[in-house]
Amino acid sequence: MQVLIYSDYYQEHKKLYDDIFKLTQPIGDIYPNYRNWYYHTFLEDLKQGHRLYAIATHHMVITGCCLMKNTANEKKICTLFVGPQYRRQGIGSDLVRSALTELGPHPFLTVSDGQLSTFIPFLSRFGFQMKMLPRKNAATPREALFYRPTPRLIQKSRTTLPDQVKDKTKIRAIA
């Protein structure tokens, strides 16, 4: 298994982008606008140099991916997904380590409440802490914010959020 990281958009990688979407398509069950976000927001931002992605492969098959946002103001793990048949093999851990290498030690992400039982033990191994977020409206699932506190935040309060997290848009993380 290897993890490859890409920070540029290449027109000739269209099949790769489609393969990543096919792998992550189950995310649409939780986030109905996932297809639009992936093809219009993520790939367009990749063209602008504001996104990057890591893919885990085994024998030329994509087994997992991590879609990230990397700007001066935001360091996010937007999507973390490992194919069901490849889970519990360390692939998700390799992808998170790659994200931490690329984004620095303090990225953040949100997880819908239906996925918390999977993500709480997994992300806590990497030093992430959790804070529940209020619902945006009754139709949306409740989400938890995961972040890695800086030493300054640890001294202040466990409920204080990094400045880059305040007033930001929804971040997806699915496994």
Phi, psi and omega in degrees: 000140175223155176247127178247137181244132180236136179239004181234154176266133177232124180304324181288354177265014183306319178297320177299315180297320177294321178295321177297316179298316180300318178298317187268002183307327177302342177300330179300339177292332181260321180242094186303335180265017184301316181302312179298316179300313184297306186284331184256314181277303185299305184294325177294318177293328176298318178300327182274355180085016181259356181230160171209167180213152175240137175236140173261133180231152175218119183051048176069014177250132177285120183257340180191165178208159176226116179260132188229156170245131183224089176239175179298328183262340185223131175235100188235142162266105185278318181217132174231120185215134174235132179305141184308322182285352182249003183288159179065031177237009179089003182292314178300319178297318178298320179293319178295317177300321177296319179297318179295326177293317183282320186267346185096179189282354188231046175286170177224169178199163173240155181225133177292153185300333179291344181254359186299321183298332176281316190276329183302305180293324181295307184287332179296332177297336180261009177086010177285144173246162186237145172221127178289140178255151176290153177294144175285324173197173186295337183276346183262147177290151175289148182231157175242140176268133174246132180212158176254111185292145173279162177306325179297319180292323180298320180290323184288294185192147178285346179259357177285137181259150175302148180304324183292344183273330186299134175057037179256165181281172183298138177242140181254143171211118185229143172227000000 
